[in-house]
Amino acid sequence: MKCPKCGSKRIKRSQSRGFKEQLQKLFNQKPYRCIDCGWRGILKTKSARTKRDVKKYILIKIIIIIIIIIAIYLIISHLDREEPTPDQQSAIIYTKTFIA
């Protein structure tokens, strides 16, 4: 691999910063830093994924799908909920005071 800025072959892996770079690592896009010029950026690697990487990738996809499904359910259930009319609201308040 070569540095895109200076062309040096002296680049090393850099630590991921933030959620975006963590996700990019799943797609073989990893952060690198040039030792000569200090450039830091994302480069696509051609390394094959290990079994652990594939399992991690699948697990993250499943978690994202579950979160999306829960979010859609909460949005739909909130939109379907009918607000009580003023008469119903006063009956609810009256019932609560009567029971208490």
Stockholm file with secondary structure:
# STOCKHOLM 1.0

chainA/1-100         MKCPKCGSKRIKRSQSRGFKEQLQKLFNQKPYRCIDCGWRGILKTKSARTKRDVKKYILIKIIIIIIIIIAIYLIISHLDREEPTPDQQSAIIYTKTFIA
#=GR chainA/1-100 SS CCCTTTCCSCEEECCCCHHHHHHHHHTTEEEEEETTTCCEEEEECCCCCCHHHHHHHHHHHHHHHHHHHHHHHHHHHHHHCCCCCHHHHHHHHHHHHHHC
#=GC SS_cons         CCCTTTCCSCEEECCCCHHHHHHHHHTTEEEEEETTTCCEEEEECCCCCCHHHHHHHHHHHHHHHHHHHHHHHHHHHHHHCCCCCHHHHHHHHHHHHHHC
//
